[in-house]
Amino acid sequence: MAKNFTLEYWLDDDWYVGMLKEVPGVFSQGETLEELEENIRDAYRLTIEDMPVVSHVASQSKEIEVSI
């Protein structure tokens, strides 16, 4: 199954550094934009491999306000 995410990236010295906006904590880098894209895909795959399986049967959600 394929999913689409937003890759936000920037140049840091001569490296492309990026993160997936929709998945907090998934960051990577590469010498080229193409290498960054490969590396961020790998980082995402490794992240979801390590995630515990959670049953959503009793799951609920609620919007809350957070002051900044």
MARVOSE-835308 format. One record per residue (C-alpha): y, x, z. Coordinates in pm, whole numbers, plus 50000, padded with zeros to 5 digits. Layout:
BEGIN
YXZ...
! end
This chain:
BEGIN
500005000050000503415013749907506595007650106510185015450013512515033550251516035047450231516165085450228519485096950371520005133850296522585161450310522895198550236522705222550530523435257350397521105257950095518535233150235518235196250168517735178750503516935142050530515675112750730514265078350666516915053750783514395026450862512015048951058513695066651351512435101851410511185109151057513125139750942512295168150706513815194550480513215212150150514705238449925515105211849653515585174349663512115170049514510595191749789512455171750053511055139449908507485153449923508005166350277509545133950406506585114350265504225137950449506265134550769506075096450744502305097150685501805119850986503985097151200502045065651118498705083751167499745091451525500975056251602498695036051828497305003751693499144975351863498034939451856500914916951756499144884951861501254880952177504274899052037507704883052061511194894151967514704886552087518174897251976520194914352248523754927152271524394963952340527954975352418529055008752274
! end
